[in-house]
Amino acid sequence: MGKTVKKRGGGQSFLAGAAIISIGGFVSKILGAIYRIPLTNILGGEGMGIYQMVYPLYCILLTVSASGIPTGISRLISSGKGYGAEKQAFRLYSAVGLIGTCIMFILSDPLATVQGEPAISLCCKLLCPSVFFVSLLSVVRGYFQGRGNMLPTATTEILEQVIKVAFGVALSYLFRDNLALAVASTLLAVTVSEILSTGIAAIWYCNGRGRKPLYALPSVPVKNILHYTVPLTLTAIALPVSQLLESIVAVRLLRGMTENATSLYGIFSGCAITIINLPVSVCYGLAASSIPQISPLAEKGDIAGAKKKAYKSVLITLAVSLPAAVGLYLLAPLATKLIFGSLQGEEKTLLIGLIRILAVSSVTQSLVQTSSACLTALGHPIKSTVTQWTTAILRVGLTAVLISFTSLSIAGAAWAANCANFLATLMNFCYIIRVKNGKKGNNNEDNSDRLGDLQRRRNAESKGGA
């Protein structure tokens, strides 16, 4: 038989799926970067600093309630043993998302006190509802990714950005005379974008489920879902936790050296990181598309074949991210002028320097992203968890040391990020090379094989039915 180009559920081939989701991610990031042009002009360096100081807590709660879902659900469904996984995930993570929303609302005032910025309180309260809606949206994305269909993920990512940009620019300009209110309104725009995108995704899911089987099939147990989503959540939460601690540590240390500490952190986190993440977002498609390709082989015990596909994904990621990193280094002045043209003098020079320092991280972050997905598909998600937490601790500690004991200032945070990402790349590569049993931990449930048989019967029925 020839290679299968299409998969069930309207799926695409590996490269086609990777291309679709990469284009969606890239367009989304481009829109996000373009968004920073008017936003920086309206809010200035201080406003961007406040904007970025809110996001670490938001990202932590979002990670707990949503980040592990697309990859975990995708892994279960693509393995053939995850019928009904998305229904169970809807029930589970709608509750988790609601709890996350409440926690962010409750912590809004304490966070504002800890970070020494009163405006953060209102920002958190207007942003917190999006935690719930992103949870639901992530389930839909994972469902379609597991069926090899990357189009819903790409489409909703772009839709999120379009809505956020439109509402964010309009509201921030409307309240431009009040900096705190202007920043808060841009975060309200994020909530609006998630609500509308979730509505579109829900309609897509309801229309794309296909015909029900003639007989009832048991849904995958919740513990099967948690087997993948919990390690993935623990993996993903390491970055926002380190960013939250980094924002507190860096800003507090810098305040002892300069009066514009918030602006310096805003340029680093809100400007430099935004540009560096562009090639990383392109490579996300390779990570997402790797899972439906690798996990069926790992389930069958063909570890050699699964690892071969993992190596291919990593090599393609390197081939895409390396030229992008070189381009970022060489074109840093042009990127700064085009995207953050409002920055002048020392702020502009600082941003160019940060982009050039962080250019290497666009490669290592992309490789970590893909290799973590490969470890999940191989049945070893907990190993990427170890990697992320080890390097997150290193990043925060190194940031404190470099800012405190050198003349690097905020550039110390950039060098710390480079070191942490490089170590994470090496750790994940070592784990992949050492994988011997891709099915470890997958067969603890007594009905796994039965679910797989029922899923195959359902697939055969759907192909032969009227």
C-alpha atoms as one frame of an Amber mdcrd trajectory, in Angstrom:
protein
   0.000   0.000   0.000   1.137   3.556  -0.652   1.511   6.164   1.985  -1.685
   7.443   3.457  -2.152  11.098   2.667  -5.451  11.607   4.453  -6.546  10.376
   7.835  -9.925   9.842   9.371 -11.783  12.890  10.537 -10.519  15.083   7.701
  -6.901  14.769   8.780  -3.825  15.722   6.822  -0.473  14.097   6.156   2.375
  14.861   8.580   3.928  17.668   6.522   0.559  19.099   5.472  -0.667  19.122
   9.064   2.599  20.614  10.270   2.402  23.275   7.564  -1.190  24.195   8.438
  -0.621  24.523  12.151   2.741  26.255  11.637   1.198  28.801   9.289  -1.600
  29.350  11.792   0.881  29.789  14.626   3.120  32.066  12.569   0.259  34.266
  11.403  -0.971  34.394  14.989   2.456  35.464  16.269   2.892  37.987  13.456
  -0.439  39.534  14.364   0.671  39.532  17.996   3.954  41.217  17.074   2.191
  43.798  14.888  -0.201  44.356  17.781   2.761  45.486  19.872   3.407  48.428
  17.520   0.293  50.479  18.398   0.225  48.992  21.904   3.766  50.187  22.662
   2.954  53.608  21.186  -0.139  53.916  23.395   1.099  52.301  26.627   4.819
  53.103  26.475   7.550  51.136  28.236   5.900  51.370  31.675   2.516  50.229
  30.386   4.107  47.284  28.576   5.902  46.384  31.791   2.589  46.263  33.695
   1.049  44.262  30.838   3.818  41.645  31.035   3.778  41.466  34.835   0.182
  40.188  34.730   0.860  37.362  32.294   2.984  35.004  34.451   0.124  34.310
  36.917  -2.318  34.029  34.028  -0.028  31.594  32.241   0.375  29.457  35.376
  -3.386  29.076  35.792  -3.846  28.612  32.061  -1.201  25.916  32.091  -2.918
  24.007  34.893  -6.340  24.240  33.268  -5.487  23.901  29.579  -1.889  23.392
  28.467  -1.664  19.604  28.714  -5.022  19.011  27.071  -4.299  19.294  23.311
  -1.239  17.049  23.446  -2.730  14.581  25.950  -6.057  14.189  24.144  -4.246
  14.044  20.817  -2.019  11.224  22.130  -4.985   9.184  23.380  -7.130   9.592
  20.279  -4.312   8.987  17.781  -3.304   5.789  19.617  -6.730   4.270  18.879
  -7.513   3.779  22.575  -9.097   7.089  23.424 -12.726   6.952  22.298 -14.695
   9.554  24.205 -11.586  11.154  25.671 -12.722  14.616  24.647 -16.115  14.198
  26.371 -14.487  13.245  29.641 -12.008  16.087  29.209 -14.843  18.589  28.702
 -16.324  17.590  32.062 -13.004  17.512  33.868 -11.371  20.669  32.543 -14.440
  22.882  32.548 -14.370  22.439  36.336 -10.608  22.979  36.477 -10.899  26.087
  34.299 -13.622  27.535  36.497 -11.464  26.995  39.582  -8.542  28.689  37.800
 -10.708  31.713  37.014 -11.734  32.023  40.664  -8.144  31.685  41.895  -6.915
  34.442  39.580  -9.682  36.746  40.757  -8.864  36.063  44.423  -5.100  36.538
  43.903  -5.429  39.793  41.958  -4.981  42.060  44.989  -2.182  40.050  46.672
  -0.245  39.896  43.386  -0.533  43.661  42.954   0.872  44.098  46.449   3.769
  41.659  45.945   4.788  43.176  42.623   4.353  46.711  43.902   2.020  47.742
  41.063  -1.620  48.578  42.017  -2.810  48.507  38.377  -2.247  44.751  38.255
  -5.337  44.084  40.395  -7.864  45.339  37.817  -5.888  43.713  34.984  -6.156
  40.290  36.624  -9.875  40.638  37.294 -10.640  41.471  33.667  -8.387  38.702
  32.336  -9.428  35.843  34.650 -12.594  34.648  32.760 -10.440  33.635  29.797
  -8.884  30.818  31.887 -12.209  28.955  31.791 -12.834  29.436  28.082  -9.311
  28.465  27.030  -9.790  25.148  28.866 -12.766  24.283  26.687 -11.036  25.521
  23.549  -8.007  23.326  24.265 -10.141  20.179  24.445 -11.528  20.834  20.971
  -8.038  21.441  19.604  -6.727  18.221  21.126  -9.649  16.240  19.714  -9.002
  17.384  16.155  -5.216  17.106  16.459  -5.605  13.484  17.560  -7.583  12.839
  14.395  -4.814  14.388  12.333  -6.790  17.548  11.537  -4.753  20.659  12.376
  -7.076  23.159  10.665  -9.306  23.928  13.703  -6.264  24.706  15.852  -4.729
  26.986  13.211  -8.016  28.750  12.511  -8.890  29.426  16.143  -5.362  30.656
  16.888  -5.640  33.250  14.123  -9.170  34.154  15.172  -8.019  34.731  18.753
  -5.371  37.190  17.616  -7.599  39.071  15.170 -10.226  39.679  17.845  -7.631
  40.565  20.475  -5.871  43.039  18.194  -9.084  44.738  17.092 -10.551  45.121
  20.569  -7.209  45.713  22.295  -6.107  48.617  20.127  -9.549  50.232  20.169
  -9.990  49.999  23.946  -6.430  51.001  24.875  -6.684  54.063  22.612 -10.072
  54.949  24.089  -8.640  54.952  27.637  -5.166  56.246  26.708  -5.334  59.103
  29.213  -5.496  56.622  32.104  -2.528  54.214  31.917  -3.912  51.646  34.382
  -7.284  51.525  32.624  -5.659  51.400  29.189  -3.567  48.353  30.160  -6.565
  46.658  31.790  -8.686  47.169  28.677  -6.137  45.352  26.507  -6.472  42.352
  28.824 -10.255  42.543  28.641  -9.776  42.186  24.876  -7.994  38.855  25.528
 -11.043  37.592  27.435 -13.373  38.644  24.614 -11.197  36.873  22.051 -11.234
  33.603  24.019 -15.006  33.674  24.487 -15.680  34.164  20.793 -13.021  31.649
  19.662 -14.385  29.008  22.026 -17.861  29.520  20.584 -16.576  28.980  17.029
 -14.596  25.888  18.103 -17.649  24.403  19.843 -19.695  24.757  16.660 -16.860
  23.142  14.671 -16.731  20.220  17.092 -20.495  19.649  17.043 -20.498  19.610
  13.242 -17.415  17.413  12.918 -18.092  14.498  15.247 -19.568  12.345  12.482
 -22.145   9.559  12.782 -22.572   7.806  16.119 -21.897   4.033  16.302 -24.825
   1.599  16.323 -23.796   0.318  19.750 -22.589   2.168  22.830 -18.829   2.336
  23.337 -17.319   2.953  26.773 -15.581   6.272  27.177 -11.936   6.293  28.164
 -11.560   6.540  31.961 -10.591   9.872  33.458  -7.402   8.337  34.877  -6.265
   7.555  31.316  -6.646  11.220  30.433  -4.831  12.341  33.564  -1.993   9.901
  32.820  -0.946  12.197  29.969  -2.410  15.592  30.792  -1.006  15.801  34.339
   2.666  15.261  33.338   2.177  17.615  30.391   0.641  20.213  32.684   3.516
  19.884  35.133   5.905  20.269  32.196   4.219  23.329  30.776   3.726  25.070
  34.112   7.477  25.235  34.700   7.917  28.099  32.199   5.231  30.463  33.532
   6.294  29.737  37.119   9.866  30.653  36.233   8.606  33.759  34.392   6.536
  34.833  37.404   9.489  34.395  39.751  11.759  36.002  37.163   9.479  39.052
  36.917   9.495  39.464  40.700  13.223  38.812  41.143  14.398  40.827  38.135
  12.213  43.884  38.765  12.997  43.998  42.478  16.755  43.670  41.903  16.714
  46.227  39.097  14.806  48.712  41.268  17.826  48.818  43.524  19.964  49.916
  40.578  17.722  52.075  38.384  14.440  53.975  38.380  13.155  52.411  35.147
  13.122  48.761  36.296   9.573  48.123  35.041  10.406  49.536  31.616  13.547
  47.391  31.348  11.577  44.252  32.131   8.869  45.309  29.684  11.443  45.641
  26.883  12.895  42.218  27.717   9.678  40.249  28.228   7.194  42.240  26.164
   9.404  43.121  23.188  12.468  40.875  22.849  10.710  37.642  23.839   7.836
  38.476  21.472  10.198  38.640  18.492  12.182  35.561  19.528   8.969  33.521
  19.806   8.089  34.013  16.134  10.207  31.110  14.791   9.241  29.022  17.840
   5.576  29.391  16.879   6.337  28.212  13.343   7.964  25.067  14.729   4.977
  24.339  16.967   3.269  22.729  13.990   6.040  20.147  13.782   5.584  19.312
  17.460   1.797  18.974  17.193   1.949  16.905  13.996   4.584  14.560  15.406
   2.250  13.020  17.975  -0.275  11.341  15.611   2.680  10.005  13.605   4.724
   8.594  16.493   2.181   7.383  19.062   0.599   4.567  16.962   4.062   3.102
  16.361   4.915   3.349  20.054   1.627   1.642  20.970   2.461  -1.273  18.654
   5.916  -1.622  20.190   7.778  -0.397  17.097  10.106   1.835  19.112  12.747
   1.943  16.383  10.204   3.266  13.883   8.769   5.716  16.415  12.213   7.076
  17.304  13.062   7.390  13.609  10.061   9.678  13.131  11.031  11.590  16.275
  14.544  12.198  14.905  13.034  13.354  11.623  10.822  15.869  13.436  13.796
  17.185  15.400  15.932  17.570  12.258  13.170  19.423  10.423  12.765  21.688
  13.463  16.487  22.442  13.417  16.403  23.120   9.655  13.591  25.661  10.150
  14.745  27.355  13.366  18.464  27.727  12.663  18.160  30.013   9.598  15.464
  31.953  11.466  17.859  32.528  14.372  20.576  33.790  12.021  18.038  36.114
  10.433  16.954  37.438  13.823  20.547  38.193  14.787  21.366  39.979  11.531
  18.048  41.793  11.171  17.558  42.761  14.819  17.782  46.531  14.048  15.230
  46.208  11.240  12.845  44.127  13.359  13.097  46.676  16.152  12.392  49.545
  13.778   9.408  47.824  12.131   7.722  46.359  15.199   8.785  48.675  18.012
   9.496  51.878  16.155   8.337  53.992  19.101  11.393  52.939  21.120  14.226
  55.431  20.826  17.721  55.968  22.152  18.877  53.624  24.897  15.653  51.571
  24.868  16.052  50.840  21.159  19.731  49.915  21.582  18.849  47.666  24.528
  16.158  45.817  22.556  18.518  45.170  19.616  21.098  43.762  22.014  18.541
  41.529  23.760  17.276  40.130  20.452  20.802  39.222  19.416  21.522  37.559
  22.751  18.274  35.598  22.646  18.511  34.572  18.978  20.029  31.225  19.956
  17.018  30.546  22.192  14.732  30.577  19.161  16.563  27.395  18.098  16.779
  25.703  21.485  13.177  26.552  22.461  11.950  25.106  19.164  13.966  21.928
  19.725  12.702  21.584  23.300   9.130  22.047  22.077   9.422  19.303  19.449
  11.448  16.888  21.578   8.959  17.220  24.451   6.115  16.302  22.093   8.144
  13.319  20.855   8.709  12.103  24.416   4.965  12.285  25.040   4.217  10.360
  21.853   6.790   7.748  22.866   4.962   7.276  26.163   7.386   9.129  28.448
   5.816  12.534  29.194   7.224  12.650  32.720  10.771  12.963  31.375  10.047
  16.301  29.741   8.555  17.373  33.091  11.897  16.708  34.782  13.660  18.681
  32.050  11.447  21.742  32.312  11.527  22.015  36.100  15.275  21.506  36.289
  15.930  24.242  33.755  13.237  26.566  35.191  14.988  26.554  38.571  18.297
  27.174  36.832  16.845  30.098  34.865  15.507  31.971  37.899  18.627  31.374
  39.976  20.954  32.393  37.183  18.885  35.516  36.478  19.271  36.627  40.104
  23.019  35.938  40.088  23.741  37.684  36.784  21.709  40.795  37.652  23.097
  41.026  41.193  26.775  40.321  40.624  27.486  41.535  37.085  26.965  44.691
  35.051  24.624  42.920  32.623  21.421  44.453  34.066  18.351  43.001  32.263
  20.655  41.294  29.742  21.454  38.888  32.587  17.915  37.503  32.278  18.494
  36.913  28.549  21.731  34.987  29.151  20.017  32.965  31.876  17.255  32.013
  29.435  19.842  30.904  26.857  21.622  28.658  29.361  18.374  27.100  30.589
  17.061  26.399  27.082  20.351  24.849  25.989  20.384  22.488  28.962  16.731
  21.545  28.326  17.586  20.645  24.716  20.415  18.348  25.793  18.313  16.634
  28.471  15.407  15.895  26.116  17.735  14.541  23.428  19.344  12.202  25.935
  15.946  10.958  27.074  14.800  10.230  23.506  17.993   8.341  22.691  17.622
   6.226  25.841  13.945   5.300  25.307  13.600   1.531  25.326   9.897   0.992
  25.979   7.474   3.496  24.460   4.498   1.767  26.089   5.635   2.328  29.645
   2.711   3.278  31.818   0.148   2.973  29.026  -1.231  -0.453  29.830  -2.197
  -0.082  33.453  -5.883  -0.013  32.643  -7.552  -3.386  32.224  -9.807  -2.293
  29.388  -7.188  -0.562  27.195  -7.011  -3.355  24.631 -10.791  -3.699  24.612
 -11.155   0.020  23.947  -8.684  -0.269  21.097 -10.655  -3.143  19.544 -13.924
  -1.239  19.880 -12.357   1.840  18.322 -11.131  -0.185  15.348 -14.602  -1.724
  14.951 -16.116   1.758  15.044 -13.687   2.963  12.368 -14.512  -0.002  10.153
 -18.228   0.607  10.669 -17.941   4.284   9.787 -16.152   3.409   6.550 -18.657
   0.740   5.524 -21.864   2.346   6.801 -24.359   4.330   4.761
